Amino acid sequence: MIPTLLLAVAAVSTMTGDFDRDSHADRAFVRQTGAMQEVVVRHRAGETIVFRTRGAVPLLLSRLAAGTHPAACAKGAGPRGRRCIPRSVTSRGDTLQFGAAETAQAAAIWNGRAFAVVWLSD
């Protein structure tokens, strides 16, 4: 029973959308090699590693709901005395969100040249 549950959780880590705003479908997925996990977007320009981490907790992908969302630093998370930039992110269209179940969540925001990772929770 437990191995089946773990496989089901890992299989949820692929999605499609126009994450780089070029009017063509992109594919986001989590690639795992040993203990290393990468959030990857495959788009017309190639493959971009958005985020890389070592850890046993599986990363999951979702779409960030449309609207303006405060960044984690604007909620008091992170090192004290460090500037909080950006204080929020605005999601329009397909915006990739990733994180681990019931832990930190981040958004991958396309800035016209690359994906910028903004932490939404710690």
Backbone torsions as a table, in degrees:
resi	resn	phi	psi	omega
1	MET	NA	-46.1	-177.3
2	ILE	-64.6	-45.5	178.7
3	PRO	-58.4	-37.6	178.3
4	THR	-63.0	-42.7	178.9
5	LEU	-61.8	-43.0	179.7
6	LEU	-64.4	-39.5	177.6
7	LEU	-64.8	-39.4	179.9
8	ALA	-63.3	-40.3	178.9
9	VAL	-65.4	-43.3	-178.5
10	ALA	-65.7	-33.2	-177.1
11	ALA	-70.7	-15.1	-178.5
12	VAL	-78.5	-5.7	-170.5
13	SER	-91.3	43.0	173.7
14	THR	-141.8	138.3	175.9
15	MET	-155.9	160.1	177.9
16	THR	-118.1	155.7	178.2
17	GLY	171.9	172.2	177.6
18	ASP	-94.8	72.0	-172.5
19	PHE	-71.3	-24.5	-179.9
20	ASP	-105.0	12.5	172.1
21	ARG	57.9	36.3	178.8
22	ASP	-106.7	12.1	-179.9
23	SER	69.0	17.9	175.8
24	HIS	-125.3	144.5	-178.9
25	ALA	-66.3	135.3	175.0
26	ASP	-112.9	160.6	176.7
27	ARG	-123.2	122.6	175.9
28	ALA	-105.0	140.4	180.0
29	PHE	-155.8	164.0	175.5
30	VAL	-104.1	123.7	177.9
31	ARG	-105.7	128.6	179.4
32	GLN	-117.5	129.2	175.5
33	THR	-130.4	105.3	-174.8
34	GLY	62.3	-127.3	179.1
35	ALA	-87.6	-6.8	-178.0
36	MET	-85.4	131.5	174.6
37	GLN	-120.5	139.2	177.8
38	GLU	-129.2	136.6	169.0
39	VAL	-91.9	120.7	-172.9
40	VAL	-123.2	139.9	171.3
41	VAL	-116.3	122.9	174.8
42	ARG	-100.4	118.2	-177.5
43	HIS	-136.4	-179.6	-175.3
44	ARG	-56.6	-33.1	-178.3
45	ALA	-78.8	-6.0	-179.6
46	GLY	129.4	-146.4	-178.1
47	GLU	-117.5	131.8	179.7
48	THR	-120.6	125.9	172.9
49	ILE	-85.0	113.8	-176.9
50	VAL	-82.9	-37.2	-175.0
51	PHE	-155.0	145.4	179.8
52	ARG	-137.5	136.7	178.8
53	THR	-153.5	157.9	170.3
54	ARG	-103.5	134.6	177.6
55	GLY	170.0	157.9	-178.0
56	ALA	-90.2	-16.4	-178.3
57	VAL	-81.5	122.8	-177.3
58	PRO	-64.7	136.6	173.8
59	LEU	-81.5	142.4	179.4
60	LEU	-122.8	150.7	179.6
61	LEU	-111.5	149.2	173.8
62	SER	-157.5	175.5	174.8
63	ARG	-97.1	136.4	175.1
64	LEU	-76.8	129.6	-179.9
65	ALA	-60.9	147.1	178.4
66	ALA	-60.6	142.9	178.6
67	GLY	132.3	-173.1	179.3
68	THR	-104.0	131.3	-176.0
69	HIS	-125.3	131.9	178.2
70	PRO	-69.7	141.9	174.3
71	ALA	-74.1	159.2	-178.1
72	ALA	-58.1	-38.1	-178.1
73	CYS	-66.1	-28.4	178.3
74	ALA	-72.6	-15.6	177.8
75	LYS	-98.3	7.6	177.4
76	GLY	96.8	2.3	179.4
77	ALA	-82.9	158.2	176.7
78	GLY	92.9	-179.5	-176.9
79	PRO	-65.6	136.9	177.9
80	ARG	-73.1	146.4	177.9
81	GLY	84.6	-4.2	179.1
82	ARG	-96.5	138.6	180.0
83	ARG	-61.5	143.9	-179.7
84	CYS	-101.6	95.8	179.5
85	ILE	-131.1	123.4	-7.5
86	PRO	-81.9	157.3	177.3
87	ARG	-78.7	-21.7	178.2
88	SER	-155.5	165.5	174.5
89	VAL	-129.4	147.0	177.1
90	THR	-112.6	127.0	-178.3
91	SER	-102.8	125.1	173.3
92	ARG	-131.0	135.0	179.8
93	GLY	68.8	-148.9	-177.9
94	ASP	-80.6	113.8	174.9
95	THR	-124.3	124.2	-177.5
96	LEU	-77.0	131.4	173.8
97	GLN	-120.1	142.3	178.2
98	PHE	-144.5	161.6	178.6
99	GLY	164.9	-168.0	177.9
100	ALA	-113.2	150.7	-177.6
101	ALA	-54.1	127.8	176.3
102	GLU	59.2	26.5	174.6
103	THR	-135.3	-150.1	-175.1
104	ALA	-60.7	142.7	176.3
105	GLN	-126.4	142.7	179.0
106	ALA	-136.2	158.3	175.0
107	ALA	-115.4	142.1	174.8
108	ALA	-102.2	103.7	-174.1
109	ILE	-99.5	122.8	178.0
110	TRP	-77.2	125.2	-177.9
111	ASN	-105.3	13.1	-179.3
112	GLY	99.4	-18.1	179.8
113	ARG	-130.0	-32.4	-174.8
114	ALA	-157.8	169.9	175.0
115	PHE	-88.9	128.5	174.9
116	ALA	-104.2	129.5	179.2
117	VAL	-90.3	125.1	177.5
118	VAL	-121.5	121.6	179.9
119	TRP	-78.0	129.9	-179.8
120	LEU	-99.4	-24.0	176.2
121	SER	-149.2	161.8	-179.2
122	ASP	-105.4	NA	NA
